[in-house]
Amino acid sequence: MQHQYDFDRPIDRRNTNSFKWDIPERHMGTEDVLGMWTADMDFQSPAPMLQTLRERLDHGVLGYTIRGPKYYEIIQNWLQRRYGWELDKDSIHFCPPGVIPAVCMLVELLTKPGDAVFAFMPNYDSLYGAAESMGRRLVTAPLSCSTQGPLRCADWKMDLDAFERAAVENDIHLALFCSPHNPVGRVWTAEELSEFAAVCRRHDIFVISDEVHCDIVRPGVKHIPMGSVPGMEDRSATLMSPNKSFNVAGLMTASVFIPNRQVMAAFRKKLSAWAMTLDTVFGTLAVEKLYSDPACEEWLDQVNAYLTANLEYAADYIAQNIPSIKTYVPEGTYLLWLDCSDTAFRGDALCEHLVKDLKLDLCDGREFDPSRDDHMRLNCACTRATLREALKRLERI
Ligand SMILES: Cc1ncc(COP(=O)(O)O)c(C=O)c1O
């Protein structure tokens, strides 16, 4: 081990234009609210990458920036090394300024206004929201979690029969997929992906797979990119990013992998039409450094270990001390999906109680599924001390 990172070190993010900490309107007139909602981490990114950006800043000329062959080779090696996925350079494209804008563009490219677009629910709001924001008709099927005993992440299943029925009834040819899944935390197995792929093949469905959380998984859990699932190469766009993995959401950089030549050509044309062909100085540099320097990968291993310990601590704390909330350790992501149905609160009252009385800013479950007015999402990517304080507050629910 080259360097032991100290994720317990508190870093004040207030007054840094932080989306998570600096939106007073979310705090309903109160102060000292803990930001436990949007999915970024309260940790500094890997030191070698910060140093690379610092050196570039010292160079001082921040003109138009391109991606050279090195950029593509580094991504190819990363995919090979971490996912065993061999991808040719022509299947790789950057997607500015992040995963979701690229999802929106792809929805626009692959469907017509009014067409049906599929997503499982609950789901990340900006992902399923891309269907409606592009003027398409969102059709959903549930992820279900039927268990008599304590909740377990692996109990969340895709209802593939409902998906297939919806596909036939609504003439669906495009699905939005989240893997690892936000908010339930599933990392889909090879078998599940292959069954999902079979439905897609039977009904000629193209899949946009949002894999932004792919590098944040529990020990022994393996993420499988959609484009590497047999039979999906030609009918998928897989989106990944260092955003969640290395906590660089503010650099607004991401990649899309589209082996289908026709779709890739159309995507390139669209970016070009919007004059979105150049990258950001720091985004390009960060991707190159983060995906190639073993010291950055070491940081990723260490942060994953810290996040797993945080999630286990939080799930255990809730099980021991907060009987009205049910949760479980997710297989991927750093997000806890909280079932608050045994509390006295729902919907707006639940959100208000959390913010005003407990001074906790969590994600409202209704963002992920309008019917989940009794769920909240807790971001555990913070110092253990902050998490401990948040759980102590939550105990008073
Ligand atoms: C599943 C998922 N996709 C995409 C994003 C956002 O990605 P980007 O900032 O690259 O658009 C998030 C952020 O929370 C997310 O959870």
The ligand as an SDF file (V2000), in Angstrom:
LIG
                    3D

 16 16  0  0  0  0  0  0  0  0999 V2000
  -27.6950    6.6470  -11.5210 C   0  0  0  0  0  0  0  0  0  0  0  0
  -27.1200    8.0030  -11.7890 C   0  0  0  0  0  0  0  0  0  0  0  0
  -26.8870    8.4000  -13.0480 N   0  0  0  0  0  0  0  0  0  0  0  0
  -26.3600    9.5970  -13.3410 C   0  0  0  0  0  0  0  0  0  0  0  0
  -26.0420   10.4890  -12.3470 C   0  0  0  0  0  0  0  0  0  0  0  0
  -25.5000   11.8210  -12.7210 C   0  0  0  0  0  0  0  0  0  0  0  0
  -24.4710   11.6610  -13.6260 O   0  0  0  0  0  0  0  0  0  0  0  0
  -23.8980   12.9270  -14.4170 P   0  0  0  0  0  0  0  0  0  0  0  0
  -23.5970   13.9710  -13.4000 O   0  0  0  0  0  0  0  0  0  0  0  0
  -22.6910   12.3990  -15.1090 O   0  0  0  0  0  0  0  0  0  0  0  0
  -24.9640   13.3440  -15.3630 O   0  0  0  0  0  0  0  0  0  0  0  0
  -26.2850   10.1410  -11.0080 C   0  0  0  0  0  0  0  0  0  0  0  0
  -25.9900   11.1030   -9.9350 C   0  0  0  0  0  0  0  0  0  0  0  0
  -26.4230   10.9680   -8.8230 O   0  0  0  0  0  0  0  0  0  0  0  0
  -26.8170    8.8680  -10.7190 C   0  0  0  0  0  0  0  0  0  0  0  0
  -27.0430    8.4710   -9.4600 O   0  0  0  0  0  0  0  0  0  0  0  0
  1  2  1  0
  2  3  1  0
  2 15  2  0
  3  4  2  0
  4  5  1  0
  5  6  1  0
  5 12  2  0
  6  7  1  0
  7  8  1  0
  8  9  2  0
  8 10  1  0
  8 11  1  0
 12 13  1  0
 12 15  1  0
 13 14  2  0
 15 16  1  0
M  END
$$$$
